[in-house]
Amino acid sequence: MGTGNSRRGLAALAVCALSLSPVAGAAAFAAPAAASAASAPQETTLRVKMSGSGVDTLNPFLAFFDGAYDIFAGIYPTLNSLDEHGEPGPYLAESWTQSEDKLTWTFTLRDGLKWSDGTPITADDAAWTLNLIMTDAVAGTANGSLVSNFESVSAPDPTTLVVTTKEPQANVTYVSIPRSGIPIVPKHIWESRAKDLKDVKNDTFPIVGYGPWTLTDYKPEQYAKFDANKDFVLGKPGFDHMIQQSFKSVDAAVAALRSGQLDYINSINPTQFKALQADKNLLTIQEVGNGWTGLEINYNARTRTGKKIGTGHPALGDPVLRHAIALATDRKTLAAKVRDGLAVPGAGYLPPAWPQWSWKPAPGEETPFDLDQANKNLDDAGYTKGGDGVRVDPKSGKPLELRLGIHADDTDDAGISNYLKGWLETVGIKLKIQTLSMSALNSDLAKGDWDLLMDGWTTGPDPTFLLGIQTCAALPKDDGTAGNTDSFFCDEKYDELFNKQRTMFDPAERAKVVGEMQSILYKADVNQMHFNINHLDVARADTVTGIVIGQPDAQGMYPAQSYSFWGYLKATPATAKVTAAKEESGGGSALWIGGAVLLVVLVGGGIVLKRRSSADDRE
């Protein structure tokens, strides 16, 4: 993530308005109009902060980080989109039907669409993509759970896709949607890559795809640069170009927003949010949380065959110890103090943005904050305290000294870890806080080389993906490939319910089964939900209109937005406030990379990057 808070010899940026998206989750935020030379047509660039997670890989079969999903949402198509109510809408598919036995879905795809290299898009591309994920463990790393009930996928002709499921499946039209579903890739590009998929970086630019944008350049931990697809079937983007820019700190991004170098930031922290509310040039909004922040416990890291891996503390396999950690965690205090009240204390695994899946512990089953009870449970289980106050595992003889991995430059993680350290030491558990980069933390996670980790996930309106990362099928293979587990959880009853819920077409009945799954997770104490944050977003307000879809509730909360697809697509530049500074600079705009400046100069409709200096920088 890059950083920077000043400019030199650059255009002042005029912030541009976004039109209101007609589709749910479509947040529209403003962007600067970057003018070309006076004699050339005006070119505009939307400049946004990249997700704080960054990009783990541009390979859509392997990626987990939000930053990667944001990119894929813009450059690869999906079978369906989502409408304003979170229901499946058209994209590649114009329409779809289901057979009477509910086992076969037939999608009619649009005719005449082309990949960015001019090759026709056909149903064969979709069939090939889905079949690869179904049959290849590496290809199924990120999204294998979404097609695990598929029996077959075929393309009898260029505009017809037929999906047959093993059992009736209610959410087939959610399997391939922007950002949280499976992106469809061009078969003619990826077919030759399939044999060595785990090594494919997908970093030849421009990347061949189809979406509202074409990815023309990407520098890890710096930026991603896009050109608009002016022939996009759902409407051409309102901007000619887009830059998603990475920052080492949100403070640096906020400074860039204030000075006009950025146009939109999502997910800032409460301190920043409240400070920015006083700035009349900025528009601040809160969204209902669509994800969770919590603690993962490495209680039994293993592969699909049961092979033990990693260096997790053996005592974490004891449910008494895991429950003691839960008893020693005051979720209400974390929400109030770490998030300044702009969060909901955690309980259920699925977030409040999707109330249809809401779940809370039954009366009497909620885990309270009770240090005395935690101490008693550990005493009764034989975890005696040594002279230093640290308890000892009665089975292994190892002291309860646990590593807690937190994300570098994450104020929530830092705040939570300080509270946890104090509470757990009160019950005889010593924490060693390890501040890790996103890539290091996730590398340790996959290998099981950790005890406790701070983590967070988001989800769309269909919960299948997020529920799927807790299934046994999400465990890695013996060679370390595949698998998208986050805590090595594996439970036979949970898997049974996971398979059952996706076959249910009655929303209320399905919600009951999903609630049972959340109850299993809650009682296992392997993923301990601390809170669901209110997403805090900021845009330049001096020229912004139609910034979000929907109306705020009585508490001022807006519905969850999906800025990375509809918001960026529907964004349009304002026609006013072209500043004198912009005219003096010839239409350039600043791109900050790790404290260095890249001058983005618009030349005849193209973008030339002039480097002055450089710096290095989902979970």
C-alpha positions, 0 to 999 in steps of 0.5 A: 500500500502506498502513501503520500500526502502532498503534491507538487506541480500537479493539477488540482482535482475537481471532484465528480458526482456519481449517478444513483445506481439502479441496483442494490449494493451500488454505492456511487462516489465522486471522482476527479475530472482529469482534463486533457490538453485544451486541444484534445477531448477531455479525459476523466479518471476516477481515483479511489482507495484500494481495499486495505487488504490489497491484492493477494493474486490476480489469478481469480481461481486462487484469490481471497483478498478483497482487493482482488475481488474488487478488480475481478468485479470490474474486469471479468463477467459473471452469469448474473448481476444483482438488482436493487433488492439483492436478487439475481439480474441479467449480465451474461445471461439474459434469462434462465429457467429451472426444470420441474424437478429443480435439478436443471437450470438453463441459462440463455446467454447474450449473443454478440458480446466479445472479450477485450481481444475481440474473441466472441464470448460464448456459453463454452467459456462459462461451461469451461470455467465452471467445469474446471472449478468442479474437477480441479482442486487447485481451480476450486481453491477460492470458489469450489464450495459454490459448485460442489453440488453441481453434477454437470455443466454443458454448452449445447450451443453458443448461447445456451448453458445447462447446469445440472445439480446433484440435488435441487439447489436454490442459489444457482443464480447466485453462484456467478455474480460480481465480486462474491461469486465465480468470475467467468474467464476466457477459455482461449486464454486460460485453457493452456494455463490450467495444467500449472494453475497454481503458478499462474500470476495472470499479470500480462497487461492489458488482461483479456476479460470483459466487464465495465473496465479493462485492467491495463496496469497493476503494481503490487502494493501500489495501484491498479489502473483501468480503462473503461469498456465503452461497449459494456452491455450494462452501460458504459462507465461514466469515467474514461479511466479508473485508478485504485490506489494502495496506501500504507495507512488509512491516515495517508489516504484520508490526507489524499482525500482532503487535498483532492488526490483521492475521490473516495475511501471506504472503511475508515476508522471511527476516529477518522470518520468523526473528524471528517464529518466536520469537513463541509467538502466531504460527504460521510456515510455509514453502511450496515455491516456486511462482514465480521471482525473476530478471533480465529483459533488454531485448534487442530490444523490438518489437511483433508486426509487428517495429516497434522500440520503447523505449530499451533499450541496443543491446548487449543484443541481443548474446548474448555480453553477455547470457551475460557477465551470466549468468557474472557472477551467483552464484545460490548466493550470492544464495540464501544471502545475500539469502534467508538460505538460504530459497530454491533457486538458479535454473536452470529456468523453472518452479518446484520446487512443480511437480516434474512440470515440473522441468528442469535444464541438462545436465551441462556446460551449466550456466552457472557463476559465473566472472568471469574467463570473463565478462571474457575473453568480452567482451574477445574480442568487442571490448568494450574498457574505457575509462579509467573501467573501463567497457566500450564497445559496439564496434557503437554506441560506447555505454558499457555503462552499463545501467539496472537497475529494481528494485521499491521496498520489495522487500528481495530486489530491493535485496539482489540489485541490490547484488551485481549492481552489484559483480559487473558492475562487475568485468567492466566493466559499470556499473549505474544502480539505478532504484528504481521503484513497481510501476506505474512499473516495469510501465509502463516494461516495456510501452514497452520503456523499460528495460535490465534489470529485476528481476521475478518470476512465480508459476504453478499446476500447469499451466504454459501461462500462464507458458510463454505469456508467452515466445511471440511472440504475447505481444508488444504490438500497434503501438498498445501494447495487448494483449501480456503479454510480460515480456522481448520474447522471441520464438523460432520453435522455442520457439513450435513446442514451446509449441504441441506441449506442450499437445497431449500427453496423456502427462505424461512426454512433455509434460514432455520438451517443456516441458524443451526449452522451458526449455532454449531460455530458459536458453540465450537468457539473456534471463530469468535465474533467480536463485532460487525463494523458499520462501514464508514465511507467518505467521498468528496462532497463539494461536487457529489450527487446521488452518492448511495442507493436506498434511504438511511434508517432511523439511525442514519444507516444506509443499506450495504453498498457494492461500490466495486461493480455498480458504484464504479460503473455508474460514477459520472464526473461533474461538469462544474468546478474545473479549477485554474490549477488544473488548467495550469498543469495541463490536465495531469493528476497525482498518483502517490506510490509509497511516498513517491509521486507518479505523474499521470499525464493524459496524452491523446486519450492514453495515460503515461506514467512518469516515475520520479522515485519508488518505495516498497510497500482476505483475508 
